[in-house]
């Protein structure tokens, strides 16, 4: 798709731009829709879950799987997605990592000589 536009950065010269249909459709709403609709569409955070459920219902799709009662630990989720474990030693892959302390936010740790 080709269209003409005025380049205000280049002394208001008229130029021609060629875009794929997909890219044109992506850019077009940015210039046409009022600001309140540009970024808060179907997937806006506040009502995303309800809107997606309604879309699934209208499309005749099964409802989304309901999450477990207790939230999954990020380490379990990482292992499920990647197959790697955040609980094993990254060097030998045999030992188990465990938390021995937590650093307060915003404070640099003191350097400890372990030699």
C-alpha angles and dihedrals in degrees: 000000000000127000138166124242139173116245105212092184091059100054095282094295119169112239138178122232129193119207136168115253091250093054092046091052090049093052099039099074091053089067100035108039121078113254095256091061099045100080105015102065130126094321098044109139101241100060102015097115095050094044093050091048090052091049091051090049093050092047091050093243124145115259118267117271111270113241120244118271093250118048114251117249112253090238091057091047091050091052092047092051101039107021089232123113127229089194098065127076109271091215107046098016090217109079123078121240118224134178113256097170145350126231118225114247116264097017124109114229119249114249110249120198107221097176 
